[in-house]
Amino acid sequence: MTQSILEQLDTVLASRKTGDPDSSYVASLHHKGLNKILEKVGEEAIETVLAAKDAERDQDNSKLIYETADLWFHSLVMLSHLGAGHEQVLDELARRFGLSGHDEKAARDK
Ligand SMILES: N=c1c2ncn([C@@H]3O[C@H](COP(=O)(O)OP(=O)(O)OP(=O)(O)O)[C@@H](O)[C@H]3O)c2ncn1[C@@H]1O[C@H](COP(=O)(O)O)[C@@H](O)[C@H]1O
């Protein structure tokens, strides 16, 4: 089975916790600490909201997709910084959907 992009990203984000802040953006965020990471998550959330308003006005979702990717990315950095990962979020969504984490992973791996 090939690894999903989220699995690959989680692996890279974890490796950056001990990376060089001068050569890695993610390592620089971990180095600056949780407050800087939360500042970025807040900033990207606002940019996503503004992009959604523009998307409705312009009937064009391209900027919204770009900003949502930034928001998801920085949220993953936040989870990683605190020792969590995307799997736990997917498990929570699956639980709300009535699937066990195991069923949800099996459905994704099909
Ligand atoms: N997916 C991303 C990704 N998305 C966004 N960004 C960075 O997030 C930042 C977005 O913040 P802004 O738009 O506010 O830009 P900015 O003004 O330069 O940021 P600040 O000065 O405010 O911190 C930019 O610097 C982008 O380069 C990302 N940086 C890295 N990745 C992934 O993370 C991996 C590891 O990255 P490094 O740690 O840099 O090796 C990469 O291989 C990519 O897959």
Ligand as a Chemical Component Dictionary entry (heavy atoms), coordinates in Angstrom:
data_LIG
# 
_chem_comp.id                   LIG 
_chem_comp.type                 NON-POLYMER 
_chem_comp.pdbx_formal_charge   0 
_chem_comp.three_letter_code    LIG 
# 
loop_
_chem_comp_atom.comp_id 
_chem_comp_atom.atom_id 
_chem_comp_atom.alt_atom_id 
_chem_comp_atom.type_symbol 
_chem_comp_atom.charge 
_chem_comp_atom.model_Cartn_x 
_chem_comp_atom.model_Cartn_y 
_chem_comp_atom.model_Cartn_z 
_chem_comp_atom.pdbx_ordinal 
LIG N1  N1  N 0 3.202  22.073 2.685 1  
LIG C1  C1  C 0 4.070  22.889 3.048 2  
LIG C2  C2  C 0 3.778  24.293 3.162 3  
LIG N2  N2  N 0 2.652  24.994 2.934 4  
LIG C3  C3  C 0 2.963  26.257 3.218 5  
LIG N3  N3  N 0 4.248  26.389 3.600 6  
LIG C4  C4  C 0 4.984  27.586 3.997 7  
LIG O1  O1  O 0 4.152  28.298 4.874 8  
LIG C5  C5  C 0 4.436  29.670 4.781 9  
LIG C6  C6  C 0 3.115  30.375 4.621 10 
LIG O2  O2  O 0 3.148  31.453 5.379 11 
LIG P1  P1  P 0 2.870  32.888 4.726 12 
LIG O3  O3  O 0 2.076  32.751 3.498 13 
LIG O4  O4  O 0 2.300  33.688 5.831 14 
LIG O5  O5  O 0 4.343  33.308 4.326 15 
LIG P2  P2  P 0 5.419  34.137 5.139 16 
LIG O6  O6  O 0 4.957  35.545 5.185 17 
LIG O7  O7  O 0 6.725  33.842 4.466 18 
LIG O8  O8  O 0 5.447  33.522 6.658 19 
LIG P3  P3  P 0 5.883  34.265 8.004 20 
LIG O9  O9  O 0 7.094  35.098 7.739 21 
LIG O10 O10 O 0 4.685  35.069 8.469 22 
LIG O11 O11 O 0 6.174  33.122 8.977 23 
LIG C7  C7  C 0 5.347  29.885 3.570 24 
LIG O12 O12 O 0 6.675  30.137 3.981 25 
LIG C8  C8  C 0 5.252  28.555 2.838 26 
LIG O13 O13 O 0 6.468  28.201 2.194 27 
LIG C9  C9  C 0 4.800  25.164 3.592 28 
LIG N4  N4  N 0 6.050  24.740 3.904 29 
LIG C10 C10 C 0 6.315  23.411 3.812 30 
LIG N5  N5  N 0 5.370  22.482 3.395 31 
LIG C11 C11 C 0 5.676  21.037 3.387 32 
LIG O14 O14 O 0 6.527  20.750 4.479 33 
LIG C12 C12 C 0 7.655  20.014 4.013 34 
LIG C13 C13 C 0 8.869  20.374 4.866 35 
LIG O15 O15 O 0 9.203  21.725 4.648 36 
LIG P4  P4  P 0 10.618 22.282 5.191 37 
LIG O16 O16 O 0 10.546 22.187 6.678 38 
LIG O17 O17 O 0 10.706 23.708 4.730 39 
LIG O18 O18 O 0 11.678 21.429 4.613 40 
LIG C14 C14 C 0 7.826  20.389 2.540 41 
LIG O19 O19 O 0 8.431  19.361 1.835 42 
LIG C15 C15 C 0 6.388  20.588 2.103 43 
LIG O20 O20 O 0 5.850  19.340 1.731 44 
# 
loop_
_chem_comp_bond.comp_id 
_chem_comp_bond.atom_id_1 
_chem_comp_bond.atom_id_2 
_chem_comp_bond.value_order 
_chem_comp_bond.pdbx_ordinal 
LIG N1  C1  DOUB 1  
LIG C1  C2  SING 2  
LIG C1  N5  SING 3  
LIG C2  N2  SING 4  
LIG C2  C9  DOUB 5  
LIG N2  C3  DOUB 6  
LIG C3  N3  SING 7  
LIG N3  C4  SING 8  
LIG N3  C9  SING 9  
LIG C4  O1  SING 10 
LIG C4  C8  SING 11 
LIG O1  C5  SING 12 
LIG C5  C6  SING 13 
LIG C5  C7  SING 14 
LIG C6  O2  SING 15 
LIG O2  P1  SING 16 
LIG P1  O3  DOUB 17 
LIG P1  O4  SING 18 
LIG P1  O5  SING 19 
LIG O5  P2  SING 20 
LIG P2  O6  DOUB 21 
LIG P2  O7  SING 22 
LIG P2  O8  SING 23 
LIG O8  P3  SING 24 
LIG P3  O9  DOUB 25 
LIG P3  O10 SING 26 
LIG P3  O11 SING 27 
LIG C7  O12 SING 28 
LIG C7  C8  SING 29 
LIG C8  O13 SING 30 
LIG C9  N4  SING 31 
LIG N4  C10 DOUB 32 
LIG C10 N5  SING 33 
LIG N5  C11 SING 34 
LIG C11 O14 SING 35 
LIG C11 C15 SING 36 
LIG O14 C12 SING 37 
LIG C12 C13 SING 38 
LIG C12 C14 SING 39 
LIG C13 O15 SING 40 
LIG O15 P4  SING 41 
LIG P4  O16 DOUB 42 
LIG P4  O17 SING 43 
LIG P4  O18 SING 44 
LIG C14 O19 SING 45 
LIG C14 C15 SING 46 
LIG C15 O20 SING 47 
# 
